[in-house]
C-alpha cells in the first residue's frame, strides 16, 4: 500500500472518529429532544460515512479487491438518517401539541415556538 493511501485512510478514520465522538457527546449533553436529534443525524452519520469511505480506499489499495458493500451502506445511511430524524421530530411535535391541547383545556396552555411565517407548523396544518 502506498504512503498516500495510508495517509488518506488514516485521515478519514480519525475524521470519522472525531465526528462520531462529537455526535455522541451532543446526543448526551444537548438539553431537548429537538436539539439532540442533530448529534446522531448529522455528526455521527458523517463519522460512520467517513470510516466507510476509508474502508473503500483501504481494500483496493492493499490489493484485496473492491466491494460495493461499503458504498451501499454509506448511501443507505445518508438516505435513512434524515428521514428517521424527520419522523422523530414530527412525532415529538405531535406529542407536544396533544399535551398542549390537554393543558389548554385545563387552562394551563403553552404555545409552540414561532415558525417565522403565517403558515404555522406544517405538522398540524390539517387539524
N, C-alpha and C positions, 0 to 999 in steps of 0.2 A: 504494500500500500504506500502511496506517495505521501510526502510530508504535507502537501497542500490538502489532500483528502483528510489526513489526520487532524489538521488544524480546523477544517470546516466541520468535521464530525464533533470534535471537542467543543467548538464554539456553539454548535447547535444544542448539544446536550447540556452545557452549562446554562445557555439561554433558556432552554426548556425547564430546567430545574429551578431557575430563578422565577420564571413566570408561574410555575406550579406552586412554589413556596408563597409567593405574593398572593396568588388566588386563594390558597388555603388559609392564609393568615386573614385575608379580607372576609372570608366566609365565617370565621370565628369572631373577629373583632368588630365588624360593622354593626350598627345598632338595630336596624329594622330589616324586615324581610326584603323589601324592595331594594335596599342598598346591598344586602347580602347576595342578591342574585348576580351582581357584577363579578364577584370572585370566581365562581365556577364557570360562568358562561363566557367570560372574556379572557381573563388571565390564565386560568387553568386549561382552557381549550387551546390557547396559544402555546402553553407549555407542553402539553401532550402532543400537539401537532409538530412542534419543533423536534421533539425526541423521535417521532415517527419519520420526519424528513431526514434526521441524522441516520436512522436505520436504512432509509432508502439510498443514502450516499455511501454508507459503510460497506454493505454487502457487495455491490458491484465493484467497488474499488479494491476490495480484498480478494476478488476473483471468485466469489461464491455464487454469482448469478443474481439476476434481478427478479424481484417478485412484485406483483401488483397488490399484494395484501396490505402493505403499509399505506399505499396511495388510497385504496378503497376505505380503509379505516379512517384516514385523515378526512376524506371527503364526507363520509358518514358523520363523523364528529362535528365538522363545521356546518353541516346541514341541520343536524338534530339539536345541537345546543341552543341556538336562538329560538327554535320552535318550542322546546321544553321550557325555556325561560319565559316566553310569552304566555304559555299556558299557566304556569305557576303564578305569574303576575296577574293574569285575568281572574284566576281563582281567588287570589288574595283580595283583589278589588271587589269581587262579588261578595265574598265573606264579610268584608268591611262594610259594604253597602247594606247587607242584610242586618248586621249588628247596628248600624246607624238608624235603619228604619225601625228596629225594635226599640232603640233608645229614644227616637223621636216620638214614638207612641207613648213612652213613659215621660216625655218632656225633658229628656237629657240629650238632645240632639247635638251632634258634632258634624261639621261639614267636611267633605272630601277636599283635598288640596285643589287650588285653582289650576285650570289647564292652560290658561293664557288665551283662550278663544271663547266664542259664544257657543260653540258646539257641545261643550261638556265632555264627559268621559265616554268614549266610544263603546265601552263595555255595557253601558246602561242606556244606550240610545233607544232600545225597543221597549223600555219599561214605561 
